[in-house]
Amino acid sequence: MDALQWGTAIGVMVLVIAATAVIAHYRRERRRASLLRNLHHHNGIRSSHLR
């Protein structure tokens, strides 16, 4: 493989890893928001009372 092919292969791998990390972060944040909503609902706290 020449340098261009190596660079392309490494670049694609980096993009795949970055996309995976972004998806994982998005899912964690959605899960955290869901848990916080359920916690507030469960404790009888309205989100309008929170700052």
Phi and psi restraints in degrees (value plus and minus 20) as a CYANA .aco file:
   2 ASP   PHI    -108.6   -68.6
   2 ASP   PSI     157.9   197.9
   3 ALA   PHI     -82.6   -42.6
   3 ALA   PSI     -55.8   -15.8
   4 LEU   PHI     -84.8   -44.8
   4 LEU   PSI     -62.4   -22.4
   5 GLN   PHI     -87.3   -47.3
   5 GLN   PSI     -60.1   -20.1
   6 TRP   PHI     -83.1   -43.1
   6 TRP   PSI     -64.8   -24.8
   7 GLY   PHI     -82.2   -42.2
   7 GLY   PSI     -61.5   -21.5
   8 THR   PHI     -85.4   -45.4
   8 THR   PSI     -64.4   -24.4
   9 ALA   PHI     -82.1   -42.1
   9 ALA   PSI     -64.3   -24.3
  10 ILE   PHI     -86.7   -46.7
  10 ILE   PSI     -61.2   -21.2
  11 GLY   PHI     -81.8   -41.8
  11 GLY   PSI     -61.7   -21.7
  12 VAL   PHI     -84.6   -44.6
  12 VAL   PSI     -62.3   -22.3
  13 MET   PHI     -82.6   -42.6
  13 MET   PSI     -61.7   -21.7
  14 VAL   PHI     -83.0   -43.0
  14 VAL   PSI     -62.4   -22.4
  15 LEU   PHI     -84.4   -44.4
  15 LEU   PSI     -58.7   -18.7
  16 VAL   PHI     -84.5   -44.5
  16 VAL   PSI     -63.9   -23.9
  17 ILE   PHI     -83.7   -43.7
  17 ILE   PSI     -63.1   -23.1
  18 ALA   PHI     -84.1   -44.1
  18 ALA   PSI     -62.6   -22.6
  19 ALA   PHI     -83.6   -43.6
  19 ALA   PSI     -60.0   -20.0
  20 THR   PHI     -83.0   -43.0
  20 THR   PSI     -62.1   -22.1
  21 ALA   PHI     -85.5   -45.5
  21 ALA   PSI     -59.4   -19.4
  22 VAL   PHI     -84.7   -44.7
  22 VAL   PSI     -64.0   -24.0
  23 ILE   PHI     -83.0   -43.0
  23 ILE   PSI     -63.4   -23.4
  24 ALA   PHI     -82.9   -42.9
  24 ALA   PSI     -61.7   -21.7
  25 HIS   PHI     -83.1   -43.1
  25 HIS   PSI     -65.1   -25.1
  26 TYR   PHI     -79.1   -39.1
  26 TYR   PSI     -65.3   -25.3
  27 ARG   PHI     -85.4   -45.4
  27 ARG   PSI     -60.2   -20.2
  28 ARG   PHI     -82.7   -42.7
  28 ARG   PSI     -62.6   -22.6
  29 GLU   PHI     -86.8   -46.8
  29 GLU   PSI     -59.8   -19.8
  30 ARG   PHI     -83.7   -43.7
  30 ARG   PSI     -61.4   -21.4
  31 ARG   PHI     -85.0   -45.0
  31 ARG   PSI     -63.0   -23.0
  32 ARG   PHI     -82.6   -42.6
  32 ARG   PSI     -64.0   -24.0
  33 ALA   PHI     -83.1   -43.1
  33 ALA   PSI     -60.7   -20.7
  34 SER   PHI     -83.7   -43.7
  34 SER   PSI     -64.1   -24.1
  35 LEU   PHI     -83.8   -43.8
  35 LEU   PSI     -59.6   -19.6
  36 LEU   PHI     -86.5   -46.5
  36 LEU   PSI     -60.3   -20.3
  37 ARG   PHI     -81.3   -41.3
  37 ARG   PSI     -64.4   -24.4
  38 ASN   PHI     -86.4   -46.4
  38 ASN   PSI     -56.6   -16.6
  39 LEU   PHI     -85.1   -45.1
  39 LEU   PSI     -65.5   -25.5
  40 HIS   PHI     -84.8   -44.8
  40 HIS   PSI     -59.7   -19.7
  41 HIS   PHI     -87.0   -47.0
  41 HIS   PSI     -61.7   -21.7
  42 HIS   PHI     -86.3   -46.3
  42 HIS   PSI     -57.9   -17.9
  43 ASN   PHI    -105.4   -65.4
  43 ASN   PSI     -22.2    17.8
  44 GLY   PHI      57.3    97.3
  44 GLY   PSI      -1.6    38.4
  45 ILE   PHI    -115.2   -75.2
  45 ILE   PSI     108.2   148.2
  46 ARG   PHI    -105.3   -65.3
  46 ARG   PSI     125.0   165.0
  47 SER   PHI     -86.9   -46.9
  47 SER   PSI     -41.7    -1.7
  48 SER   PHI     -89.6   -49.6
  48 SER   PSI     -40.3    -0.3
  49 HIS   PHI    -106.1   -66.1
  49 HIS   PSI     -30.6     9.4
  50 LEU   PHI    -112.5   -72.5
  50 LEU   PSI     129.0   169.0
